[in-house]
Amino acid sequence: MKDEERAHYDTHFQEELDSLKVSVANLINFPKQTLRNTFGEGPSNRPVTFVQTPTITQPEERMGKHNQEPQHNPAFV
């Protein structure tokens, strides 16, 4: 009975070890592939695109008569 339990634990340990090896290999490969793609050494030479956040524009002041800036009321400045 102990031999069967030991065999079961050994099998489970080996499965976990193999899974861990695959996970570590994937974790190592991901940064390598990213660096290759970034520096154009891999199969994908497309440039990295960044999403630009939209900027908030201020409303333009309307020009008064004769292309002069509107008069400001000192009470509101």
Buried (B, 14 or more C-beta within 10 A) or exposed (E): EEEEEEEEEEEEEEEEEEEEEEEEEEEEEEEEEEEBBEEEEEEEEEEEEEEEEEEEEEEEEEEEEEEEEEEEEEEEE
